[in-house]
Amino acid sequence: MQKFLNNFFKIKERKSSITQEIIAGIIVFFAILYTLPVNSSLISKSGISEDAAFTITAIVCAITTILIGVVANRSFVMGSGAGMNAFFVYTLTLSLGYSWQEGLSILLVSSILFLIVSITGIRTKIVNAIPQDLKFAISAALGLFIAYIGLDLGGVVISDSAGIRLGSLDNPLVLLSLFGIIVVLIFTVLPKKISRFAIIFAMFLTALVGFLLGLFGVNNMPSFNFNTKVNFRETPFVAFLNLGILKNPKTYAVIISAFFVQLFDATGSLVAVGNEMGVIDEEGNLIDSKKIMVADSASFIIANTLGGVSSITLAESAISTKNGARTGLSSVVAGLLMLSTLVTYPLFSIFSTITVNGESYAPVTALALVYVGIMLFSNIKKINFENPIITITSFIIISMTIFTSSIVNGLGIGFIVYIILMVVSKKSKEVNVVMYFIAFFYILSFVIDYLLVG
């Protein structure tokens, strides 16, 4: 078995070991556990049973993570994408009035288009056309956004009509979140033998402290919920195309809009994480691009046909790399462990979100997001800030990602501004022609979204 794994995943060739890959897979598994309750809760707003949403989210995450590990032999982890989930819930079902079944049919059509774009190599050309400095900006933007999500999930910061502000420090859950963040940062700066396990040590220590506080009478602390269950009966394992929706002319515009969200949400995440994981070369080109892109685009179709919304490269993929992963074996390990949650999830429920008075907190997993965010944001140092156009564009990509809570919007506005600045600076010939098409399609996407939603 060892010989087979070494040969199939090229473990020794990439200067790794089976033990190292397994440990990294276990660590990243715990880091992505929070995605199950968080995404299933969001998806359920479309009308799907929350238990069914949880079940299918786990299954899709497991299958697609194993798929990309085997096909691309890279340590990516796949999971439900917040951008697509939000589009599915708030645009397709709540704003446009499609049922969740019709919404899945729409996404299935756009996913097929997305796979075609990936297979034909068009998507690779899109990634390779983006200047390397802007790839670093995308990575930094995603890092800051991920860290913000972590702080928000921990209740450390809150967003309301007054803007973004510090959370309530008299809330025990917020204090526990802060404790976890401080602990993971401390572990990070310790010797490598300890720092490589910073996240898993911090998560277990935070969970233990919270559990003990609960035993001593502090309310709403992390605990084991043995009532958590999976729901196979209501899970739409096969979503068939509803041809009736194609009778509505509006549906075609919706499909195009969904395609844009898929293309830029998935590609933006892949580029951002790719920099951290060493799958983008010195010239800014994606290594093994066709394998990676076909695998991650096929993940959308797998998700849709199984009744899920999406499956994109998760930012937490960087955690596996930080802990020594160099091959797809770590992804296979993480995927198999994710399947185990269908049976053993109550044991992992201590890592889940806690709802108090309508507000959700994830004190144990918030620290993992903050850690990943810091690691991704560190790419900002690689940006050439001596170039004013790069500086302005990078600032817009990063700031608009945060201000609009969308990496898609951040990239779109940033790329459009980049093209304008390069043209007025008489440097239009230095821009890859594909970038002009990207900017055009972003403008088209924004117009379609405005016409659909208003």
C-alpha positions as CSV (number, residue, x, y, z in Angstrom):
1,M,0.0,0.0,0.0
2,Q,2.8,2.4,0.9
3,K,4.5,1.8,-2.5
4,F,1.2,2.3,-4.3
5,L,0.5,5.6,-2.5
6,N,4.0,6.9,-3.1
7,N,3.9,6.1,-6.8
8,F,0.3,7.3,-7.4
9,F,0.5,10.6,-5.5
10,K,4.3,11.1,-6.2
11,I,4.8,11.7,-2.5
12,K,8.6,11.2,-2.3
13,E,9.0,13.1,-5.6
14,R,7.4,16.2,-4.0
15,K,9.5,15.7,-0.8
16,S,6.6,14.7,1.5
17,S,5.7,11.6,3.3
18,I,2.5,9.5,3.8
19,T,2.4,10.5,7.5
20,Q,2.8,14.1,6.7
21,E,0.0,14.0,4.1
22,I,-2.4,12.2,6.5
23,I,-1.7,14.6,9.4
24,A,-2.3,17.6,7.0
25,G,-5.5,16.0,5.8
26,I,-6.8,15.5,9.4
27,I,-5.9,19.1,10.3
28,V,-7.7,20.6,7.3
29,F,-10.7,18.4,7.9
30,F,-11.2,19.9,11.4
31,A,-10.7,23.4,9.9
32,I,-13.5,23.0,7.4
33,L,-16.0,21.3,9.7
34,Y,-17.6,24.7,10.4
35,T,-18.7,24.8,6.7
36,L,-21.3,22.1,7.3
37,P,-23.6,24.0,9.8
38,V,-22.9,27.4,8.3
39,N,-23.7,26.6,4.7
40,S,-26.6,24.2,5.5
41,S,-28.2,27.0,7.5
42,L,-27.8,29.4,4.6
43,I,-29.0,27.0,1.9
44,S,-32.1,26.1,4.0
45,K,-33.4,29.6,3.5
46,S,-34.3,28.6,-0.1
47,G,-36.8,26.0,1.2
48,I,-34.6,22.9,1.4
49,S,-34.8,21.1,4.7
50,E,-31.8,22.1,6.9
51,D,-31.1,18.5,7.8
52,A,-31.1,17.6,4.0
53,A,-28.9,20.6,3.3
54,F,-26.4,19.4,5.9
55,T,-26.4,15.9,4.5
56,I,-25.8,16.9,0.9
57,T,-23.2,19.6,1.9
58,A,-21.2,16.9,3.6
59,I,-21.5,14.4,0.8
60,V,-20.6,17.0,-1.9
61,C,-17.6,18.2,0.0
62,A,-16.4,14.7,0.5
63,I,-16.8,13.5,-3.1
64,T,-15.4,16.6,-4.8
65,T,-12.4,16.9,-2.4
66,I,-11.5,13.3,-3.1
67,L,-12.0,13.9,-6.8
68,I,-9.6,16.8,-7.1
69,G,-7.1,15.0,-4.9
70,V,-7.1,12.0,-7.2
71,V,-7.4,13.8,-10.5
72,A,-5.2,16.9,-9.9
73,N,-3.0,15.4,-7.2
74,R,-3.0,18.7,-5.3
75,S,-3.9,19.3,-1.7
76,F,-7.1,21.3,-2.4
77,V,-10.2,20.9,-0.3
78,M,-13.5,21.6,-1.9
79,G,-16.7,22.8,-0.3
80,S,-19.8,24.8,-0.6
81,G,-19.0,28.4,-1.9
82,A,-20.5,31.3,0.0
83,G,-20.8,33.4,-3.2
84,M,-22.9,30.8,-5.1
85,N,-24.9,30.0,-2.0
86,A,-25.8,33.6,-1.6
87,F,-26.7,33.9,-5.3
88,F,-28.8,30.8,-5.1
89,V,-30.7,31.8,-1.9
90,Y,-31.0,35.6,-2.2
91,T,-31.2,36.1,-6.0
92,L,-32.7,32.9,-7.5
93,T,-35.2,32.0,-4.8
94,L,-36.0,35.0,-2.6
95,S,-35.6,37.8,-5.2
96,L,-36.6,36.1,-8.5
97,G,-39.1,33.7,-7.0
98,Y,-37.8,30.4,-8.4
99,S,-38.3,27.3,-6.3
100,W,-35.2,25.7,-5.0
101,Q,-35.8,22.8,-7.5
102,E,-35.9,25.3,-10.4
103,G,-32.9,27.0,-9.0
104,L,-30.9,23.8,-9.1
105,S,-31.9,23.3,-12.7
106,I,-30.6,26.7,-13.6
107,L,-27.3,26.1,-11.8
108,L,-27.0,22.7,-13.6
109,V,-27.2,24.4,-17.0
110,S,-24.7,27.1,-16.0
111,S,-22.4,24.4,-14.5
112,I,-22.3,22.5,-17.9
113,L,-21.3,25.8,-19.6
114,F,-18.6,26.3,-16.9
115,L,-17.2,22.8,-17.5
116,I,-17.1,23.4,-21.3
117,V,-15.1,26.7,-20.7
118,S,-12.7,24.7,-18.5
119,I,-12.2,21.8,-20.8
120,T,-11.6,24.0,-23.9
121,G,-8.9,25.9,-22.0
122,I,-10.6,29.3,-22.1
123,R,-10.6,29.4,-18.3
124,T,-6.9,28.7,-18.2
125,K,-6.3,31.6,-20.5
126,I,-8.3,33.8,-18.2
127,V,-6.2,32.9,-15.2
128,N,-2.9,33.2,-17.0
129,A,-4.0,36.6,-18.4
130,I,-4.2,38.2,-15.0
131,P,-1.0,40.0,-14.0
132,Q,1.0,38.3,-11.3
133,D,0.8,41.4,-9.0
134,L,-3.0,41.3,-9.2
135,K,-3.0,37.6,-8.4
136,F,-1.2,38.5,-5.2
137,A,-3.8,41.2,-4.6
138,I,-6.6,38.7,-5.1
139,S,-4.9,36.4,-2.5
140,A,-4.6,39.3,0.0
141,A,-8.2,40.3,-0.6
142,L,-9.5,36.8,0.0
143,G,-7.3,36.5,3.1
144,L,-8.7,39.7,4.6
145,F,-12.2,38.6,3.7
146,I,-11.7,35.2,5.3
147,A,-10.3,36.8,8.4
148,Y,-13.2,39.1,8.6
149,I,-15.6,36.1,8.3
150,G,-13.7,34.5,11.1
151,L,-14.0,37.5,13.4
152,D,-17.7,37.9,12.5
153,L,-18.4,34.2,13.2
154,G,-16.6,34.6,16.5
155,G,-18.6,37.7,17.4
156,V,-15.4,39.7,17.8
157,V,-16.7,42.2,15.2
158,I,-20.3,42.8,14.2
159,S,-21.9,44.4,11.2
160,D,-25.2,46.3,11.5
161,S,-26.8,49.6,10.5
162,A,-24.0,51.4,12.4
163,G,-21.3,49.7,10.3
164,I,-18.6,47.3,11.4
165,R,-17.7,47.6,15.1
166,L,-16.3,45.6,18.0
167,G,-18.5,42.9,19.4
168,S,-19.7,42.8,23.0
169,L,-16.8,41.8,25.2
170,D,-19.2,40.9,28.1
171,N,-20.4,37.9,25.9
172,P,-18.7,34.7,27.1
173,L,-18.7,33.3,23.5
174,V,-16.9,36.4,22.2
175,L,-14.3,36.1,24.9
176,L,-13.9,32.4,24.0
177,S,-13.4,33.3,20.4
178,L,-10.7,35.9,21.3
179,F,-9.1,33.3,23.5
180,G,-8.9,30.9,20.6
181,I,-7.5,33.5,18.2
182,I,-4.8,34.5,20.7
183,V,-3.9,30.9,21.3
184,V,-3.5,30.1,17.6
185,L,-1.4,33.2,17.1
186,I,0.8,32.2,20.0
187,F,1.2,28.6,18.6
188,T,2.0,30.1,15.2
189,V,5.2,31.8,16.4
190,L,6.5,28.9,18.4
191,P,9.1,26.4,17.0
192,K,8.0,24.6,13.8
193,K,7.3,21.2,15.6
194,I,4.5,23.0,17.4
195,S,3.5,25.7,14.9
196,R,2.7,23.2,12.2
197,F,-0.1,22.0,14.4
198,A,-1.1,25.4,15.6
199,I,-4.7,25.2,14.3
200,I,-5.6,21.8,15.6
201,F,-4.0,22.5,19.0
202,A,-5.8,25.8,19.3
203,M,-9.1,24.3,18.2
204,F,-9.0,21.4,20.7
205,L,-7.8,23.7,23.5
206,T,-10.5,26.2,22.8
207,A,-13.2,23.5,22.6
208,L,-11.9,22.0,25.9
209,V,-12.0,25.3,27.7
210,G,-15.5,26.0,26.4
211,F,-16.7,22.6,27.3
212,L,-15.3,22.9,30.9
213,L,-16.8,26.4,31.2
214,G,-20.2,24.8,30.3
215,L,-19.8,22.2,33.0
216,F,-19.1,25.0,35.5
217,G,-22.4,26.7,34.6
218,V,-21.5,29.2,31.8
219,N,-24.4,29.1,29.4
220,N,-24.2,28.4,25.6
221,M,-20.7,27.0,25.6
222,P,-19.5,24.5,23.0
223,S,-20.8,21.0,23.8
224,F,-21.7,17.7,22.1
225,N,-25.1,17.7,20.4
226,F,-26.2,14.1,19.9
227,N,-29.5,15.2,18.4
228,T,-27.7,16.3,15.2
229,K,-28.7,14.0,12.4
230,V,-28.4,13.5,8.7
231,N,-31.5,13.4,6.4
232,F,-31.3,11.1,3.4
233,R,-35.0,10.9,2.9
234,E,-35.4,14.6,1.9
235,T,-32.1,14.9,0.1
236,P,-32.6,15.3,-3.7
237,F,-29.7,13.0,-4.7
238,V,-30.5,13.5,-8.4
239,A,-31.6,16.8,-9.8
240,F,-33.1,16.6,-13.2
241,L,-33.3,19.5,-15.6
242,N,-36.7,21.2,-15.4
243,L,-37.3,22.2,-19.0
244,G,-40.3,24.2,-18.0
245,I,-38.1,27.0,-16.7
246,L,-36.7,27.6,-20.2
247,K,-40.1,28.8,-21.4
248,N,-39.4,32.0,-19.4
249,P,-37.1,34.4,-21.3
250,K,-35.8,35.8,-18.0
251,T,-34.3,32.4,-17.2
252,Y,-31.7,32.7,-20.0
253,A,-30.3,35.9,-18.5
254,V,-30.4,34.3,-15.1
255,I,-28.3,31.3,-16.4
256,I,-25.7,33.8,-17.8
257,S,-25.6,35.6,-14.5
258,A,-25.1,32.3,-12.6
259,F,-22.4,31.3,-15.0
260,F,-20.5,34.6,-14.3
261,V,-20.8,34.0,-10.6
262,Q,-19.5,30.5,-10.9
263,L,-16.6,31.5,-13.2
264,F,-15.3,34.4,-11.1
265,D,-16.1,33.0,-7.7
266,A,-14.4,29.6,-8.4
267,T,-11.5,31.1,-10.4
268,G,-10.9,33.9,-7.9
269,S,-10.7,31.4,-5.0
270,L,-8.4,29.1,-7.1
271,V,-6.0,31.9,-8.0
272,A,-5.9,33.3,-4.4
273,V,-5.3,29.9,-2.8
274,G,-3.0,28.8,-5.7
275,N,-0.4,31.4,-4.8
276,E,-0.2,30.1,-1.3
277,M,-0.1,26.5,-2.4
278,G,2.7,26.8,-5.0
279,V,0.6,25.9,-8.0
280,I,1.2,29.2,-9.7
281,D,4.7,29.5,-11.3
282,E,7.0,32.6,-11.4
283,E,5.3,33.9,-14.5
284,G,1.9,33.7,-12.9
285,N,0.6,30.7,-14.8
286,L,-1.3,27.9,-13.2
287,I,0.6,24.6,-13.0
288,D,-1.4,21.5,-14.2
289,S,-4.1,24.0,-15.0
290,K,-6.3,21.7,-17.1
291,K,-6.4,18.9,-14.5
292,I,-7.2,21.3,-11.7
293,M,-9.8,23.3,-13.6
294,V,-11.6,20.3,-15.1
295,A,-11.8,18.7,-11.7
296,D,-13.1,21.8,-9.9
297,S,-15.6,22.7,-12.6
298,A,-16.8,19.1,-12.7
299,S,-17.4,19.5,-9.0
300,F,-20.2,22.0,-9.7
301,I,-22.0,19.5,-11.8
302,I,-21.6,16.8,-9.2
303,A,-22.9,19.2,-6.5
304,N,-25.9,20.3,-8.6
305,T,-26.9,16.7,-9.7
306,L,-26.7,15.6,-6.1
307,G,-28.9,18.4,-5.0
308,G,-26.2,20.8,-3.7
309,V,-25.5,24.4,-4.8
310,S,-21.8,24.5,-5.5
311,S,-18.3,23.2,-4.7
312,I,-15.3,25.5,-5.0
313,T,-11.7,25.5,-3.8
314,L,-11.9,26.5,-0.1
315,A,-9.4,29.0,1.3
316,E,-8.7,26.5,4.1
317,S,-6.8,24.5,1.5
318,A,-3.9,26.7,2.5
319,I,-4.0,25.1,5.9
320,S,-3.0,21.7,4.5
321,T,-0.1,23.3,2.7
322,K,1.0,25.1,5.8
323,N,1.0,21.7,7.6
324,G,3.2,20.0,5.0
325,A,0.8,18.7,2.4
326,R,2.2,18.5,-1.1
327,T,-0.1,15.9,-2.8
328,G,-3.7,14.9,-3.3
329,L,-3.4,12.3,-0.6
330,S,-4.2,14.9,2.1
331,S,-7.4,15.8,0.1
332,V,-8.4,12.1,0.0
333,V,-7.9,11.9,3.7
334,A,-10.0,15.0,4.4
335,G,-12.7,13.8,2.0
336,L,-13.0,10.4,3.7
337,L,-13.2,12.0,7.1
338,M,-15.9,14.3,5.8
339,L,-17.9,11.3,4.8
340,S,-17.5,10.0,8.4
341,T,-19.5,13.0,9.7
342,L,-22.6,11.4,8.3
343,V,-22.3,8.8,11.1
344,T,-20.2,10.5,13.7
345,Y,-21.1,14.2,13.4
346,P,-22.4,14.4,16.9
347,L,-18.8,13.8,18.1
348,F,-17.7,16.8,16.0
349,S,-20.7,19.0,17.0
350,I,-18.5,20.7,19.6
351,F,-16.9,22.5,16.7
352,S,-20.2,23.7,15.3
353,T,-21.9,27.1,15.4
354,I,-23.9,28.1,18.5
355,T,-27.1,30.2,18.1
356,V,-28.1,32.6,20.9
357,N,-31.0,35.0,20.5
358,G,-30.9,34.6,16.8
359,E,-27.2,35.3,16.5
360,S,-24.7,32.6,15.5
361,Y,-21.2,32.1,16.9
362,A,-18.5,29.7,16.0
363,P,-15.8,30.3,18.7
364,V,-13.9,27.1,18.0
365,T,-13.6,27.4,14.3
366,A,-13.3,31.2,14.0
367,L,-9.6,31.0,14.9
368,A,-8.9,28.8,11.9
369,L,-10.4,31.4,9.5
370,V,-8.4,34.2,11.1
371,Y,-5.2,32.1,10.8
372,V,-5.9,31.3,7.1
373,G,-6.7,34.9,6.4
374,I,-3.4,36.1,7.9
375,M,-1.5,33.5,5.8
376,L,-3.2,34.5,2.6
377,F,-3.0,38.2,3.3
378,S,0.8,38.0,3.7
379,N,1.0,37.8,-0.1
380,I,0.4,41.6,-0.1
381,K,4.2,42.0,0.5
382,K,4.8,40.5,-3.0
383,I,2.8,43.3,-4.8
384,N,4.9,45.9,-6.7
385,F,3.6,49.0,-5.0
386,E,6.1,51.2,-6.9
387,N,3.7,50.9,-9.9
388,P,0.9,53.3,-9.2
389,I,-1.6,51.4,-11.5
390,I,-0.9,48.2,-9.6
391,T,-1.2,50.0,-6.3
392,I,-4.5,51.6,-7.2
393,T,-5.9,48.3,-8.6
394,S,-4.8,46.2,-5.7
395,F,-6.3,48.7,-3.2
396,I,-9.6,48.5,-5.1
397,I,-9.6,44.7,-5.3
398,I,-8.9,44.4,-1.6
399,S,-11.2,47.2,-0.4
400,M,-14.2,46.4,-2.6
401,T,-14.0,42.7,-1.7
402,I,-14.4,43.7,2.0
403,F,-16.9,46.6,1.5
404,T,-19.2,44.5,-0.7
405,S,-18.5,41.2,1.0
406,S,-17.8,39.6,-2.3
407,I,-14.6,38.5,-4.0
408,V,-16.5,38.5,-7.3
409,N,-17.3,42.2,-7.0
410,G,-13.8,43.0,-5.8
411,L,-12.3,41.4,-8.9
412,G,-14.8,42.9,-11.2
413,I,-14.5,46.5,-10.1
414,G,-10.7,46.1,-9.8
415,F,-10.2,44.7,-13.3
416,I,-12.4,47.3,-14.9
417,V,-10.4,50.1,-13.2
418,Y,-7.1,48.4,-14.2
419,I,-8.1,48.4,-17.9
420,I,-9.2,52.1,-17.7
421,L,-6.0,53.2,-16.1
422,M,-3.8,51.2,-18.5
423,V,-5.6,52.7,-21.5
424,V,-5.4,56.3,-20.4
425,S,-1.8,55.7,-19.5
426,K,-1.2,54.6,-23.1
427,K,-0.1,51.2,-22.0
428,S,-3.0,49.3,-23.6
429,K,-0.7,47.1,-25.6
430,E,0.9,45.8,-22.4
431,V,-2.5,44.3,-21.4
432,N,-3.3,40.8,-22.3
433,V,-6.2,40.9,-24.8
434,V,-8.1,38.3,-22.6
435,M,-8.2,41.0,-19.8
436,Y,-10.3,43.2,-22.0
437,F,-12.8,40.4,-22.5
438,I,-12.8,39.7,-18.7
439,A,-13.5,43.4,-18.0
440,F,-16.3,43.4,-20.6
441,F,-17.9,40.3,-19.2
442,Y,-17.8,41.7,-15.7
443,I,-19.6,44.9,-16.9
444,L,-22.1,42.6,-18.7
445,S,-22.6,40.6,-15.5
446,F,-23.1,43.8,-13.4
447,V,-25.7,45.0,-15.9
448,I,-27.6,41.7,-15.9
449,D,-27.6,41.6,-12.1
450,Y,-29.0,45.2,-12.1
451,L,-31.7,44.3,-14.6
452,L,-32.7,41.1,-12.8
453,V,-32.7,42.4,-9.2
454,G,-32.7,46.1,-9.6
